[in-house]
Amino acid sequence: MVDFFIELNPIYQALLACTFTFLVTALGAALVFLVKKVNQNLMDILLSISAGIMLSSSIFSLIIPALDSSDDIGCNASILLSIGIMVGALLIYFCDYLYNKKEKKIKKIKRNKKKNNVNNLLLSMTIHNFPEGMAIGVAFAGVYYGSISSITAAISLAIGIGIQNFPEGSAISFPLYKNGYSKFKSFVIGGLTAIVEPIGGVIGVLIALRLPILLPFLLSLAAGSMFYVIVTELVPEAMQNKNKERMALYLIIGFIIMMFLDISLG
């Protein structure tokens, strides 16, 4: 099974890896069938660990390979990576900005603020899942061109993103259920927020394969997008926990786990 995956075209590798992260999101959304109330403390722990995993993945599976590949093509690594990281963060920032601007206009004519808040969370999660899928796609393209030393580094990135998708799925399905949606509809919508990840994965790998000179830029762009999601979504949510000092330790544990996987398997 492992050999079969390794021998696949990177497009199919990225598609399968992103399908895995999508299914993990759906698994998290399926908690709405199993429990009446989500354990918020457990979710905060998972979010903290996920933030550490994504941070480690961004550095070891994206930034360092981007640095190596920029040296291979003779680019100024510090400038190229800085631009890529900033562009990746700005892409998500402008998506958030445009949506929030539209949301303010909608709130002037709508009275159901709870529904608006759920819709805001729903679109936010969907927007942020796209660059995660793209990051996975670019990582597998990096393996194809030798920028990432081992396919296990790209797989570990997908695993890390999948782990952090689990609490995201429940973070969608439970608010929807509380706001009057059926359990089944809440599950379907919660799971489908990550359907953009396979799309982003295929787009990311196709661009990187067709324009390999852009690979270091795309790797750093994906890292910048993930940095923004970590800072604006995962960490603030986890730090609402009353034991925020403990949440910081869980973040570090997540970072170490992924660092160990990247170094030992990569």
Secondary structure, DSSP 4 states (H G I P E B T S, - for coil): -HHHHHTS-HHHHHHHHHHHHHHHHHHHHTHHHH-SS--HHHHHHHHHHHHHHHHHHIIIIIIHHHHHHHHHTT--HHHHHHHHHHHHHHHHHHHHHHHHHHHHHHHHH---HHHHHHHHHHHHHHHHHHHHHHHHHHHHHHHHTTSSS-HHHHHHHHHHHHHHHHHHHHHHHHHHHHTT--HHHHHHHHHHTTTHHHHHHHHHHHHHHH-GGGHHHHHHHHHHHHHHHIIIIIHHHHTTSTTHHHHHHHHHHHHHHHHHHHHHH-
